Amino acid sequence: MSQAEGSRMKLPLVPLATLIGRELRKEKVDKPYVKYGQAALAKKGEDYFLVKTDCQRIPGNPSTSFSVFSIFDGHNGISAAIFTKENLLGNVLSAIPQGATREEWLQALPRALVAGFVKTDIEFQQRGETSGTTVTFVVIDGWTITVASVGDSRCILDTQGGVVSLLTVDHRLEENAEERERVTASGGEVGRLNIFGGNEVGPLRCWPGGLCLSRSIGDTDVGEFIVPIPHVKQVKLSNAGGRLIIASDGIWDALSSDMAAKACQGVPAELAAKLVVKEALRSRGLKDDTTCLVVDLIPSDLPVLPPITPRKKPNLLGSLFFVKKSQNSSSKATKKTLSALGLVEELFEEGSAMLAERLGKDFHSGKDSGIFKCAVCQADQSPSDNKPANSGPTLQTPSKRWEGPFLCTNCQRKKDAMEGKRPNTPTVAA
Ligand SMILES: [Zn+2]
């Protein structure tokens, strides 16, 4: 018998209730205070936001609380923004297996976010309305921050080490070559608006539809290569805390990440959001809806975020943070560097627009029970009963068509459409 085994056997048995109690107390001490502020100026009235600080992983158990902060910047109307605000959180949570521990829950969250975004998009498109929305959706559980986004409403992180980094990716055709390639490969055309004399004006757009964004929720009248599959990034802060600034493009068209962080440094979150909006207005005027949420994660033994230490070469550290642009989770080297600096531990990052890559192959689909649960919409379907709710062309059993998890016929059709494998057929004519 090894020494380790010997010493383990000598440990007295601790009752389970005591262990759980210890865990709860530890979690309570380890959890940051979450303080936030919000400010907005409307030009078109298409920005919406969601703040929910009383969510619970296990309903009825306050020690499992988490917070959600989200911004929805609508276009061509407000219905997609409102629908997403009302339905997205529920759709994400329903995609997380029940009975998960905190660790499992956090690990399942990135995939659940993908499923929730796609489900919300399908449900909205079935209503036959034509508006669309960006979404930046932030889940805070303890020191772990998970951000899912489509479109160009950014979320930045200002750590107490004085490093400002971007947690989202801009899905703008003008700035994202990878997305231009994907849209073109899926059957869309990318180009600028033509005016008299053949002069091209404005940002790059995709046609049909003329949208400047490559990902959104809604946009039924635009090609289905405009996908709702979010970029997801999950990080864990050190217990020094940090500040998130989540805002619509009205802010980011006026201010860089560093400028926004600087505009509100050392000021409580409630006031900080107002200062960021004021600074954007000062530099650019009110050209667009401008919405800002500032969220502080504050060590529980401090009343406010501690004073900022002087910035330590933000550009160098900022670039370290973004060393990897890969589709998969972070490189060990980056993780180690950031951990060594005690700033941020990068847990997960994935931005692929391919559903198969995002849902993985090992998704539990209830195959044991004979009933298949769709990995996107969570609907139960037996493989023989493969008729979609709103009937379309009959397809083969989806599980035979690809290696990924089971998808119901409806979600399989959506997947094919997003990949340009069938012509765009809007569900309802205008
Ligand atoms: Zn489904």
Boltz pocket constraint, residues with backbone or C-beta under 6 A from the ligand:
constraints:
  - pocket:
      binder: B
      contacts: [[A, 374], [A, 375], [A, 376], [A, 377], [A, 378], [A, 379], [A, 407], [A, 408], [A, 409], [A, 410], [A, 411], [A, 412]]
      max_distance: 6.0
